[in-house]
């Protein structure tokens, strides 16, 4: 099993009110390709900040983030944007679907932006919506879908460009327990079917327990990680 991401001495600081707040304080972490990892910890521990850096949405203040052995943040902003679009899928607590577009159009959009032909984008979007159990809701707009259905559309959208890394930030934080469990099961099934590397920030103990590794962040540092397979 090969290393997908290697993090050494990762720090992140933000200016705030004339002072500096250090959110990440020297995190070391390695993520193997094709594995599942949960990031857990109290609010303010740095989980979302770490996820955003993993996804190249934010640059670190110090340390090294290597992606397949290459220092990720030696790239320009445009190169990072291209990397995000090509290699990473994102799912957030709030689905961020475009309300004027149908489910099918929402899923197609990243592919169209990437200059994939409309025919191929539509075929890929239809396949993914079928995979997430929404092939009967293709022409429905977000306002016509339940919260769980909207999140399924968001998951399909995140996978439409076939990324090798899927990052999810509290993907069930806005859903009821029954719907949350359905989304957990869907993510686990999709990961097994595709072999994608999955990293999830969550407060949900059931979701975290289903991951191969659980990384605890305490006050901006890695507390401990459960061994893979436990």
Biotite code that builds the C-alpha atoms (Angstrom):
import biotite.structure as struc

atoms = struc.array([
    struc.Atom([0.000, 0.000, 0.000], chain_id="A", res_id=1, res_name="UNK", atom_name="CA", element="C"),
    struc.Atom([1.484, 3.324, -1.082], chain_id="A", res_id=2, res_name="UNK", atom_name="CA", element="C"),
    struc.Atom([1.500, 6.621, 0.768], chain_id="A", res_id=3, res_name="UNK", atom_name="CA", element="C"),
    struc.Atom([-0.853, 9.193, -0.717], chain_id="A", res_id=4, res_name="UNK", atom_name="CA", element="C"),
    struc.Atom([-0.287, 12.056, 1.733], chain_id="A", res_id=5, res_name="UNK", atom_name="CA", element="C"),
    struc.Atom([2.567, 12.645, 4.158], chain_id="A", res_id=6, res_name="UNK", atom_name="CA", element="C"),
    struc.Atom([2.478, 15.557, 6.621], chain_id="A", res_id=7, res_name="UNK", atom_name="CA", element="C"),
    struc.Atom([5.459, 16.677, 8.681], chain_id="A", res_id=8, res_name="UNK", atom_name="CA", element="C"),
    struc.Atom([5.439, 19.436, 11.301], chain_id="A", res_id=9, res_name="UNK", atom_name="CA", element="C"),
    struc.Atom([2.295, 21.060, 9.928], chain_id="A", res_id=10, res_name="UNK", atom_name="CA", element="C"),
    struc.Atom([1.464, 24.440, 11.493], chain_id="A", res_id=11, res_name="UNK", atom_name="CA", element="C"),
    struc.Atom([-1.290, 26.918, 10.758], chain_id="A", res_id=12, res_name="UNK", atom_name="CA", element="C"),
    struc.Atom([-1.539, 30.395, 12.281], chain_id="A", res_id=13, res_name="UNK", atom_name="CA", element="C"),
    struc.Atom([-4.127, 33.125, 11.773], chain_id="A", res_id=14, res_name="UNK", atom_name="CA", element="C"),
    struc.Atom([-3.909, 36.808, 12.761], chain_id="A", res_id=15, res_name="UNK", atom_name="CA", element="C"),
    struc.Atom([-6.765, 37.766, 15.066], chain_id="A", res_id=16, res_name="UNK", atom_name="CA", element="C"),
    struc.Atom([-7.310, 41.088, 16.788], chain_id="A", res_id=17, res_name="UNK", atom_name="CA", element="C"),
    struc.Atom([-3.683, 42.106, 16.749], chain_id="A", res_id=18, res_name="UNK", atom_name="CA", element="C"),
    struc.Atom([-2.576, 38.690, 18.015], chain_id="A", res_id=19, res_name="UNK", atom_name="CA", element="C"),
    struc.Atom([-1.756, 35.373, 16.330], chain_id="A", res_id=20, res_name="UNK", atom_name="CA", element="C"),
    struc.Atom([-3.820, 32.246, 16.908], chain_id="A", res_id=21, res_name="UNK", atom_name="CA", element="C"),
    struc.Atom([-2.040, 28.956, 16.268], chain_id="A", res_id=22, res_name="UNK", atom_name="CA", element="C"),
    struc.Atom([-4.613, 26.384, 15.178], chain_id="A", res_id=23, res_name="UNK", atom_name="CA", element="C"),
    struc.Atom([-2.285, 23.546, 14.128], chain_id="A", res_id=24, res_name="UNK", atom_name="CA", element="C"),
    struc.Atom([0.890, 23.072, 16.142], chain_id="A", res_id=25, res_name="UNK", atom_name="CA", element="C"),
    struc.Atom([3.181, 20.591, 14.445], chain_id="A", res_id=26, res_name="UNK", atom_name="CA", element="C"),
    struc.Atom([0.957, 17.815, 13.105], chain_id="A", res_id=27, res_name="UNK", atom_name="CA", element="C"),
    struc.Atom([2.597, 14.669, 11.698], chain_id="A", res_id=28, res_name="UNK", atom_name="CA", element="C"),
    struc.Atom([0.385, 12.324, 9.725], chain_id="A", res_id=29, res_name="UNK", atom_name="CA", element="C"),
    struc.Atom([0.561, 9.803, 6.909], chain_id="A", res_id=30, res_name="UNK", atom_name="CA", element="C"),
    struc.Atom([-2.424, 8.631, 4.877], chain_id="A", res_id=31, res_name="UNK", atom_name="CA", element="C"),
    struc.Atom([-2.160, 5.535, 2.719], chain_id="A", res_id=32, res_name="UNK", atom_name="CA", element="C"),
    struc.Atom([-3.886, 5.358, -0.652], chain_id="A", res_id=33, res_name="UNK", atom_name="CA", element="C"),
    struc.Atom([-7.220, 3.541, -0.616], chain_id="A", res_id=34, res_name="UNK", atom_name="CA", element="C"),
    struc.Atom([-7.758, 3.819, 3.150], chain_id="A", res_id=35, res_name="UNK", atom_name="CA", element="C"),
    struc.Atom([-10.432, 5.457, 5.299], chain_id="A", res_id=36, res_name="UNK", atom_name="CA", element="C"),
    struc.Atom([-9.572, 7.928, 8.063], chain_id="A", res_id=37, res_name="UNK", atom_name="CA", element="C"),
    struc.Atom([-11.694, 9.847, 10.576], chain_id="A", res_id=38, res_name="UNK", atom_name="CA", element="C"),
    struc.Atom([-10.487, 13.108, 12.127], chain_id="A", res_id=39, res_name="UNK", atom_name="CA", element="C"),
    struc.Atom([-12.134, 13.632, 15.490], chain_id="A", res_id=40, res_name="UNK", atom_name="CA", element="C"),
    struc.Atom([-11.775, 16.092, 18.356], chain_id="A", res_id=41, res_name="UNK", atom_name="CA", element="C"),
    struc.Atom([-13.488, 18.915, 20.169], chain_id="A", res_id=42, res_name="UNK", atom_name="CA", element="C"),
    struc.Atom([-14.612, 22.067, 18.395], chain_id="A", res_id=43, res_name="UNK", atom_name="CA", element="C"),
    struc.Atom([-11.589, 24.289, 17.770], chain_id="A", res_id=44, res_name="UNK", atom_name="CA", element="C"),
    struc.Atom([-9.121, 21.410, 17.807], chain_id="A", res_id=45, res_name="UNK", atom_name="CA", element="C"),
    struc.Atom([-8.121, 22.098, 14.205], chain_id="A", res_id=46, res_name="UNK", atom_name="CA", element="C"),
    struc.Atom([-9.974, 19.316, 12.335], chain_id="A", res_id=47, res_name="UNK", atom_name="CA", element="C"),
    struc.Atom([-11.529, 21.421, 9.595], chain_id="A", res_id=48, res_name="UNK", atom_name="CA", element="C"),
    struc.Atom([-8.357, 23.478, 9.218], chain_id="A", res_id=49, res_name="UNK", atom_name="CA", element="C"),
    struc.Atom([-6.376, 20.288, 8.679], chain_id="A", res_id=50, res_name="UNK", atom_name="CA", element="C"),
    struc.Atom([-8.940, 19.027, 6.163], chain_id="A", res_id=51, res_name="UNK", atom_name="CA", element="C"),
    struc.Atom([-8.818, 22.297, 4.232], chain_id="A", res_id=52, res_name="UNK", atom_name="CA", element="C"),
    struc.Atom([-5.030, 22.075, 4.003], chain_id="A", res_id=53, res_name="UNK", atom_name="CA", element="C"),
    struc.Atom([-5.263, 18.439, 2.876], chain_id="A", res_id=54, res_name="UNK", atom_name="CA", element="C"),
    struc.Atom([-7.594, 19.651, 0.139], chain_id="A", res_id=55, res_name="UNK", atom_name="CA", element="C"),
    struc.Atom([-5.301, 22.549, -0.868], chain_id="A", res_id=56, res_name="UNK", atom_name="CA", element="C"),
    struc.Atom([-8.038, 25.038, 0.033], chain_id="A", res_id=57, res_name="UNK", atom_name="CA", element="C"),
    struc.Atom([-5.657, 26.765, 2.455], chain_id="A", res_id=58, res_name="UNK", atom_name="CA", element="C"),
    struc.Atom([-1.877, 26.991, 2.677], chain_id="A", res_id=59, res_name="UNK", atom_name="CA", element="C"),
    struc.Atom([-0.013, 25.989, 5.855], chain_id="A", res_id=60, res_name="UNK", atom_name="CA", element="C"),
    struc.Atom([2.057, 28.427, 7.870], chain_id="A", res_id=61, res_name="UNK", atom_name="CA", element="C"),
    struc.Atom([4.807, 25.861, 8.336], chain_id="A", res_id=62, res_name="UNK", atom_name="CA", element="C"),
    struc.Atom([5.664, 22.234, 7.747], chain_id="A", res_id=63, res_name="UNK", atom_name="CA", element="C"),
    struc.Atom([5.438, 20.086, 4.638], chain_id="A", res_id=64, res_name="UNK", atom_name="CA", element="C"),
    struc.Atom([2.461, 18.419, 2.973], chain_id="A", res_id=65, res_name="UNK", atom_name="CA", element="C"),
    struc.Atom([3.567, 15.874, 0.379], chain_id="A", res_id=66, res_name="UNK", atom_name="CA", element="C"),
    struc.Atom([1.157, 14.351, -2.126], chain_id="A", res_id=67, res_name="UNK", atom_name="CA", element="C"),
    struc.Atom([2.590, 11.206, -3.697], chain_id="A", res_id=68, res_name="UNK", atom_name="CA", element="C"),
    struc.Atom([6.039, 12.374, -2.627], chain_id="A", res_id=69, res_name="UNK", atom_name="CA", element="C"),
    struc.Atom([5.765, 15.913, -4.030], chain_id="A", res_id=70, res_name="UNK", atom_name="CA", element="C"),
    struc.Atom([5.638, 19.026, -1.831], chain_id="A", res_id=71, res_name="UNK", atom_name="CA", element="C"),
    struc.Atom([2.084, 20.149, -2.574], chain_id="A", res_id=72, res_name="UNK", atom_name="CA", element="C"),
    struc.Atom([2.477, 23.801, -1.622], chain_id="A", res_id=73, res_name="UNK", atom_name="CA", element="C"),
    struc.Atom([5.419, 24.483, -3.878], chain_id="A", res_id=74, res_name="UNK", atom_name="CA", element="C"),
    struc.Atom([2.755, 24.835, -6.562], chain_id="A", res_id=75, res_name="UNK", atom_name="CA", element="C"),
    struc.Atom([1.264, 28.153, -7.623], chain_id="A", res_id=76, res_name="UNK", atom_name="CA", element="C"),
    struc.Atom([-2.318, 29.042, -6.744], chain_id="A", res_id=77, res_name="UNK", atom_name="CA", element="C"),
    struc.Atom([-3.438, 28.146, -10.277], chain_id="A", res_id=78, res_name="UNK", atom_name="CA", element="C"),
    struc.Atom([-1.605, 24.824, -10.118], chain_id="A", res_id=79, res_name="UNK", atom_name="CA", element="C"),
    struc.Atom([-3.268, 24.103, -6.773], chain_id="A", res_id=80, res_name="UNK", atom_name="CA", element="C"),
    struc.Atom([-6.681, 24.930, -8.243], chain_id="A", res_id=81, res_name="UNK", atom_name="CA", element="C"),
    struc.Atom([-6.039, 22.529, -11.122], chain_id="A", res_id=82, res_name="UNK", atom_name="CA", element="C"),
    struc.Atom([-4.885, 19.872, -8.655], chain_id="A", res_id=83, res_name="UNK", atom_name="CA", element="C"),
    struc.Atom([-8.033, 20.282, -6.517], chain_id="A", res_id=84, res_name="UNK", atom_name="CA", element="C"),
    struc.Atom([-10.323, 19.997, -9.502], chain_id="A", res_id=85, res_name="UNK", atom_name="CA", element="C"),
    struc.Atom([-8.557, 16.935, -10.853], chain_id="A", res_id=86, res_name="UNK", atom_name="CA", element="C"),
    struc.Atom([-7.653, 14.941, -7.757], chain_id="A", res_id=87, res_name="UNK", atom_name="CA", element="C"),
    struc.Atom([-9.951, 15.853, -4.847], chain_id="A", res_id=88, res_name="UNK", atom_name="CA", element="C"),
    struc.Atom([-13.670, 15.634, -4.172], chain_id="A", res_id=89, res_name="UNK", atom_name="CA", element="C"),
    struc.Atom([-15.277, 17.623, -1.351], chain_id="A", res_id=90, res_name="UNK", atom_name="CA", element="C"),
    struc.Atom([-18.443, 16.990, 0.679], chain_id="A", res_id=91, res_name="UNK", atom_name="CA", element="C"),
    struc.Atom([-19.434, 19.528, 3.325], chain_id="A", res_id=92, res_name="UNK", atom_name="CA", element="C"),
    struc.Atom([-22.056, 19.677, 6.073], chain_id="A", res_id=93, res_name="UNK", atom_name="CA", element="C"),
    struc.Atom([-24.150, 21.935, 3.862], chain_id="A", res_id=94, res_name="UNK", atom_name="CA", element="C"),
    struc.Atom([-24.504, 20.592, 0.361], chain_id="A", res_id=95, res_name="UNK", atom_name="CA", element="C"),
    struc.Atom([-23.977, 23.891, -1.548], chain_id="A", res_id=96, res_name="UNK", atom_name="CA", element="C"),
    struc.Atom([-26.107, 22.732, -4.484], chain_id="A", res_id=97, res_name="UNK", atom_name="CA", element="C"),
    struc.Atom([-27.211, 25.351, -6.986], chain_id="A", res_id=98, res_name="UNK", atom_name="CA", element="C"),
    struc.Atom([-30.960, 25.769, -6.422], chain_id="A", res_id=99, res_name="UNK", atom_name="CA", element="C"),
    struc.Atom([-31.834, 26.656, -10.021], chain_id="A", res_id=100, res_name="UNK", atom_name="CA", element="C"),
    struc.Atom([-30.239, 23.461, -11.398], chain_id="A", res_id=101, res_name="UNK", atom_name="CA", element="C"),
    struc.Atom([-31.614, 19.922, -11.338], chain_id="A", res_id=102, res_name="UNK", atom_name="CA", element="C"),
    struc.Atom([-29.851, 17.101, -9.500], chain_id="A", res_id=103, res_name="UNK", atom_name="CA", element="C"),
    struc.Atom([-28.423, 15.910, -12.813], chain_id="A", res_id=104, res_name="UNK", atom_name="CA", element="C"),
    struc.Atom([-27.184, 19.375, -13.749], chain_id="A", res_id=105, res_name="UNK", atom_name="CA", element="C"),
    struc.Atom([-25.596, 19.909, -10.317], chain_id="A", res_id=106, res_name="UNK", atom_name="CA", element="C"),
    struc.Atom([-23.627, 16.678, -10.650], chain_id="A", res_id=107, res_name="UNK", atom_name="CA", element="C"),
    struc.Atom([-22.622, 17.434, -14.239], chain_id="A", res_id=108, res_name="UNK", atom_name="CA", element="C"),
    struc.Atom([-21.328, 20.920, -13.456], chain_id="A", res_id=109, res_name="UNK", atom_name="CA", element="C"),
    struc.Atom([-17.739, 20.106, -12.327], chain_id="A", res_id=110, res_name="UNK", atom_name="CA", element="C"),
    struc.Atom([-17.279, 17.938, -15.420], chain_id="A", res_id=111, res_name="UNK", atom_name="CA", element="C"),
    struc.Atom([-18.530, 20.698, -17.711], chain_id="A", res_id=112, res_name="UNK", atom_name="CA", element="C"),
    struc.Atom([-16.208, 23.215, -16.024], chain_id="A", res_id=113, res_name="UNK", atom_name="CA", element="C"),
    struc.Atom([-13.369, 20.736, -16.656], chain_id="A", res_id=114, res_name="UNK", atom_name="CA", element="C"),
    struc.Atom([-14.291, 20.887, -20.387], chain_id="A", res_id=115, res_name="UNK", atom_name="CA", element="C"),
    struc.Atom([-15.582, 17.324, -20.529], chain_id="A", res_id=116, res_name="UNK", atom_name="CA", element="C"),
    struc.Atom([-18.138, 16.897, -23.294], chain_id="A", res_id=117, res_name="UNK", atom_name="CA", element="C"),
    struc.Atom([-21.764, 17.353, -22.267], chain_id="A", res_id=118, res_name="UNK", atom_name="CA", element="C"),
    struc.Atom([-22.647, 13.842, -23.416], chain_id="A", res_id=119, res_name="UNK", atom_name="CA", element="C"),
    struc.Atom([-19.910, 12.223, -21.322], chain_id="A", res_id=120, res_name="UNK", atom_name="CA", element="C"),
    struc.Atom([-20.643, 14.470, -18.324], chain_id="A", res_id=121, res_name="UNK", atom_name="CA", element="C"),
    struc.Atom([-24.320, 13.528, -18.458], chain_id="A", res_id=122, res_name="UNK", atom_name="CA", element="C"),
    struc.Atom([-23.546, 9.824, -18.704], chain_id="A", res_id=123, res_name="UNK", atom_name="CA", element="C"),
    struc.Atom([-21.181, 10.016, -15.721], chain_id="A", res_id=124, res_name="UNK", atom_name="CA", element="C"),
    struc.Atom([-23.661, 12.050, -13.660], chain_id="A", res_id=125, res_name="UNK", atom_name="CA", element="C"),
    struc.Atom([-26.503, 9.636, -14.407], chain_id="A", res_id=126, res_name="UNK", atom_name="CA", element="C"),
    struc.Atom([-24.323, 6.675, -13.397], chain_id="A", res_id=127, res_name="UNK", atom_name="CA", element="C"),
    struc.Atom([-23.350, 8.287, -10.102], chain_id="A", res_id=128, res_name="UNK", atom_name="CA", element="C"),
    struc.Atom([-26.892, 9.346, -9.258], chain_id="A", res_id=129, res_name="UNK", atom_name="CA", element="C"),
    struc.Atom([-27.945, 5.763, -9.855], chain_id="A", res_id=130, res_name="UNK", atom_name="CA", element="C"),
    struc.Atom([-25.143, 4.593, -7.533], chain_id="A", res_id=131, res_name="UNK", atom_name="CA", element="C"),
    struc.Atom([-26.405, 6.864, -4.752], chain_id="A", res_id=132, res_name="UNK", atom_name="CA", element="C"),
    struc.Atom([-30.001, 5.733, -5.279], chain_id="A", res_id=133, res_name="UNK", atom_name="CA", element="C"),
    struc.Atom([-31.359, 8.834, -6.990], chain_id="A", res_id=134, res_name="UNK", atom_name="CA", element="C"),
    struc.Atom([-31.848, 7.745, -10.589], chain_id="A", res_id=135, res_name="UNK", atom_name="CA", element="C"),
    struc.Atom([-35.561, 8.518, -10.130], chain_id="A", res_id=136, res_name="UNK", atom_name="CA", element="C"),
    struc.Atom([-34.833, 12.126, -9.042], chain_id="A", res_id=137, res_name="UNK", atom_name="CA", element="C"),
    struc.Atom([-32.611, 13.333, -11.892], chain_id="A", res_id=138, res_name="UNK", atom_name="CA", element="C"),
    struc.Atom([-34.817, 16.242, -12.895], chain_id="A", res_id=139, res_name="UNK", atom_name="CA", element="C"),
    struc.Atom([-35.690, 17.417, -9.377], chain_id="A", res_id=140, res_name="UNK", atom_name="CA", element="C"),
    struc.Atom([-34.195, 20.657, -8.079], chain_id="A", res_id=141, res_name="UNK", atom_name="CA", element="C"),
    struc.Atom([-32.633, 20.818, -4.573], chain_id="A", res_id=142, res_name="UNK", atom_name="CA", element="C"),
    struc.Atom([-35.757, 22.422, -3.091], chain_id="A", res_id=143, res_name="UNK", atom_name="CA", element="C"),
    struc.Atom([-37.730, 19.349, -4.147], chain_id="A", res_id=144, res_name="UNK", atom_name="CA", element="C"),
    struc.Atom([-35.343, 16.953, -2.405], chain_id="A", res_id=145, res_name="UNK", atom_name="CA", element="C"),
    struc.Atom([-35.014, 15.925, 1.240], chain_id="A", res_id=146, res_name="UNK", atom_name="CA", element="C"),
    struc.Atom([-31.877, 16.767, 3.219], chain_id="A", res_id=147, res_name="UNK", atom_name="CA", element="C"),
    struc.Atom([-30.523, 13.259, 2.769], chain_id="A", res_id=148, res_name="UNK", atom_name="CA", element="C"),
    struc.Atom([-31.233, 13.318, -0.955], chain_id="A", res_id=149, res_name="UNK", atom_name="CA", element="C"),
    struc.Atom([-29.477, 16.659, -1.298], chain_id="A", res_id=150, res_name="UNK", atom_name="CA", element="C"),
    struc.Atom([-26.410, 15.257, 0.419], chain_id="A", res_id=151, res_name="UNK", atom_name="CA", element="C"),
    struc.Atom([-26.468, 12.233, -1.902], chain_id="A", res_id=152, res_name="UNK", atom_name="CA", element="C"),
    struc.Atom([-26.448, 14.614, -4.860], chain_id="A", res_id=153, res_name="UNK", atom_name="CA", element="C"),
    struc.Atom([-23.485, 16.435, -3.285], chain_id="A", res_id=154, res_name="UNK", atom_name="CA", element="C"),
    struc.Atom([-21.620, 13.127, -2.875], chain_id="A", res_id=155, res_name="UNK", atom_name="CA", element="C"),
    struc.Atom([-22.286, 12.225, -6.520], chain_id="A", res_id=156, res_name="UNK", atom_name="CA", element="C"),
    struc.Atom([-21.062, 15.683, -7.573], chain_id="A", res_id=157, res_name="UNK", atom_name="CA", element="C"),
    struc.Atom([-17.854, 15.205, -5.539], chain_id="A", res_id=158, res_name="UNK", atom_name="CA", element="C"),
    struc.Atom([-17.137, 11.961, -7.409], chain_id="A", res_id=159, res_name="UNK", atom_name="CA", element="C"),
    struc.Atom([-18.012, 13.021, -10.955], chain_id="A", res_id=160, res_name="UNK", atom_name="CA", element="C"),
    struc.Atom([-14.386, 13.720, -11.953], chain_id="A", res_id=161, res_name="UNK", atom_name="CA", element="C"),
    struc.Atom([-13.242, 10.419, -10.405], chain_id="A", res_id=162, res_name="UNK", atom_name="CA", element="C"),
    struc.Atom([-10.867, 11.937, -7.807], chain_id="A", res_id=163, res_name="UNK", atom_name="CA", element="C"),
    struc.Atom([-8.505, 9.729, -5.852], chain_id="A", res_id=164, res_name="UNK", atom_name="CA", element="C"),
    struc.Atom([-9.157, 11.578, -2.559], chain_id="A", res_id=165, res_name="UNK", atom_name="CA", element="C"),
    struc.Atom([-12.567, 12.364, -1.041], chain_id="A", res_id=166, res_name="UNK", atom_name="CA", element="C"),
    struc.Atom([-12.658, 14.836, 1.860], chain_id="A", res_id=167, res_name="UNK", atom_name="CA", element="C"),
    struc.Atom([-15.847, 15.132, 3.905], chain_id="A", res_id=168, res_name="UNK", atom_name="CA", element="C"),
    struc.Atom([-16.350, 17.785, 6.609], chain_id="A", res_id=169, res_name="UNK", atom_name="CA", element="C"),
    struc.Atom([-19.182, 16.773, 8.958], chain_id="A", res_id=170, res_name="UNK", atom_name="CA", element="C"),
    struc.Atom([-21.172, 15.287, 6.052], chain_id="A", res_id=171, res_name="UNK", atom_name="CA", element="C"),
    struc.Atom([-24.050, 14.236, 8.332], chain_id="A", res_id=172, res_name="UNK", atom_name="CA", element="C"),
    struc.Atom([-23.924, 17.121, 10.799], chain_id="A", res_id=173, res_name="UNK", atom_name="CA", element="C"),
    struc.Atom([-27.147, 18.637, 9.475], chain_id="A", res_id=174, res_name="UNK", atom_name="CA", element="C"),
    struc.Atom([-29.133, 15.378, 9.205], chain_id="A", res_id=175, res_name="UNK", atom_name="CA", element="C"),
    struc.Atom([-31.281, 13.301, 11.552], chain_id="A", res_id=176, res_name="UNK", atom_name="CA", element="C"),
    struc.Atom([-29.949, 10.028, 12.932], chain_id="A", res_id=177, res_name="UNK", atom_name="CA", element="C"),
    struc.Atom([-31.675, 7.696, 10.466], chain_id="A", res_id=178, res_name="UNK", atom_name="CA", element="C"),
    struc.Atom([-30.615, 9.765, 7.454], chain_id="A", res_id=179, res_name="UNK", atom_name="CA", element="C"),
    struc.Atom([-27.088, 10.097, 8.875], chain_id="A", res_id=180, res_name="UNK", atom_name="CA", element="C"),
    struc.Atom([-26.743, 6.337, 9.105], chain_id="A", res_id=181, res_name="UNK", atom_name="CA", element="C"),
    struc.Atom([-27.877, 5.966, 5.496], chain_id="A", res_id=182, res_name="UNK", atom_name="CA", element="C"),
    struc.Atom([-25.231, 8.492, 4.391], chain_id="A", res_id=183, res_name="UNK", atom_name="CA", element="C"),
    struc.Atom([-22.568, 6.673, 6.461], chain_id="A", res_id=184, res_name="UNK", atom_name="CA", element="C"),
    struc.Atom([-23.447, 3.399, 4.789], chain_id="A", res_id=185, res_name="UNK", atom_name="CA", element="C"),
    struc.Atom([-23.423, 5.030, 1.354], chain_id="A", res_id=186, res_name="UNK", atom_name="CA", element="C"),
    struc.Atom([-19.954, 6.541, 1.866], chain_id="A", res_id=187, res_name="UNK", atom_name="CA", element="C"),
    struc.Atom([-18.606, 3.191, 3.080], chain_id="A", res_id=188, res_name="UNK", atom_name="CA", element="C"),
    struc.Atom([-20.096, 1.353, 0.087], chain_id="A", res_id=189, res_name="UNK", atom_name="CA", element="C"),
    struc.Atom([-18.805, 3.890, -2.443], chain_id="A", res_id=190, res_name="UNK", atom_name="CA", element="C"),
    struc.Atom([-15.335, 3.766, -0.918], chain_id="A", res_id=191, res_name="UNK", atom_name="CA", element="C"),
    struc.Atom([-15.276, -0.025, -1.175], chain_id="A", res_id=192, res_name="UNK", atom_name="CA", element="C"),
    struc.Atom([-16.548, 0.045, -4.751], chain_id="A", res_id=193, res_name="UNK", atom_name="CA", element="C"),
    struc.Atom([-14.163, 2.723, -5.995], chain_id="A", res_id=194, res_name="UNK", atom_name="CA", element="C"),
    struc.Atom([-11.099, 2.266, -3.766], chain_id="A", res_id=195, res_name="UNK", atom_name="CA", element="C"),
    struc.Atom([-11.005, 6.030, -3.209], chain_id="A", res_id=196, res_name="UNK", atom_name="CA", element="C"),
    struc.Atom([-9.048, 7.423, -0.246], chain_id="A", res_id=197, res_name="UNK", atom_name="CA", element="C"),
    struc.Atom([-11.558, 8.845, 2.233], chain_id="A", res_id=198, res_name="UNK", atom_name="CA", element="C"),
    struc.Atom([-10.878, 11.347, 5.038], chain_id="A", res_id=199, res_name="UNK", atom_name="CA", element="C"),
    struc.Atom([-13.814, 12.497, 7.173], chain_id="A", res_id=200, res_name="UNK", atom_name="CA", element="C"),
    struc.Atom([-14.099, 15.118, 9.905], chain_id="A", res_id=201, res_name="UNK", atom_name="CA", element="C"),
    struc.Atom([-16.881, 14.003, 12.210], chain_id="A", res_id=202, res_name="UNK", atom_name="CA", element="C"),
    struc.Atom([-18.354, 14.171, 15.694], chain_id="A", res_id=203, res_name="UNK", atom_name="CA", element="C"),
    struc.Atom([-20.359, 11.030, 14.945], chain_id="A", res_id=204, res_name="UNK", atom_name="CA", element="C"),
    struc.Atom([-18.920, 8.083, 16.877], chain_id="A", res_id=205, res_name="UNK", atom_name="CA", element="C"),
    struc.Atom([-20.583, 5.486, 14.648], chain_id="A", res_id=206, res_name="UNK", atom_name="CA", element="C"),
    struc.Atom([-19.124, 6.992, 11.501], chain_id="A", res_id=207, res_name="UNK", atom_name="CA", element="C"),
    struc.Atom([-15.666, 7.301, 13.052], chain_id="A", res_id=208, res_name="UNK", atom_name="CA", element="C"),
    struc.Atom([-15.780, 3.711, 14.303], chain_id="A", res_id=209, res_name="UNK", atom_name="CA", element="C"),
    struc.Atom([-16.377, 2.504, 10.757], chain_id="A", res_id=210, res_name="UNK", atom_name="CA", element="C"),
    struc.Atom([-13.134, 4.025, 9.486], chain_id="A", res_id=211, res_name="UNK", atom_name="CA", element="C"),
    struc.Atom([-9.864, 2.090, 9.333], chain_id="A", res_id=212, res_name="UNK", atom_name="CA", element="C"),
    struc.Atom([-8.058, 4.786, 11.314], chain_id="A", res_id=213, res_name="UNK", atom_name="CA", element="C"),
    struc.Atom([-9.209, 7.383, 13.818], chain_id="A", res_id=214, res_name="UNK", atom_name="CA", element="C"),
    struc.Atom([-6.965, 10.421, 14.266], chain_id="A", res_id=215, res_name="UNK", atom_name="CA", element="C"),
    struc.Atom([-7.633, 12.483, 17.397], chain_id="A", res_id=216, res_name="UNK", atom_name="CA", element="C"),
    struc.Atom([-6.733, 16.157, 17.362], chain_id="A", res_id=217, res_name="UNK", atom_name="CA", element="C"),
    struc.Atom([-6.325, 17.862, 20.725], chain_id="A", res_id=218, res_name="UNK", atom_name="CA", element="C"),
    struc.Atom([-5.443, 21.562, 20.858], chain_id="A", res_id=219, res_name="UNK", atom_name="CA", element="C"),
    struc.Atom([-3.955, 21.535, 17.370], chain_id="A", res_id=220, res_name="UNK", atom_name="CA", element="C"),
    struc.Atom([-1.864, 18.398, 17.819], chain_id="A", res_id=221, res_name="UNK", atom_name="CA", element="C"),
    struc.Atom([-2.291, 14.731, 17.049], chain_id="A", res_id=222, res_name="UNK", atom_name="CA", element="C"),
    struc.Atom([-3.159, 12.954, 20.269], chain_id="A", res_id=223, res_name="UNK", atom_name="CA", element="C"),
    struc.Atom([-3.168, 9.402, 19.005], chain_id="A", res_id=224, res_name="UNK", atom_name="CA", element="C"),
    struc.Atom([-4.328, 7.305, 16.084], chain_id="A", res_id=225, res_name="UNK", atom_name="CA", element="C"),
    struc.Atom([-5.917, 3.869, 16.287], chain_id="A", res_id=226, res_name="UNK", atom_name="CA", element="C"),
    struc.Atom([-3.910, 1.312, 14.314], chain_id="A", res_id=227, res_name="UNK", atom_name="CA", element="C"),
    struc.Atom([-5.267, 0.510, 10.886], chain_id="A", res_id=228, res_name="UNK", atom_name="CA", element="C"),
    struc.Atom([-7.918, -2.192, 11.003], chain_id="A", res_id=229, res_name="UNK", atom_name="CA", element="C"),
    struc.Atom([-8.960, -1.548, 14.582], chain_id="A", res_id=230, res_name="UNK", atom_name="CA", element="C"),
])
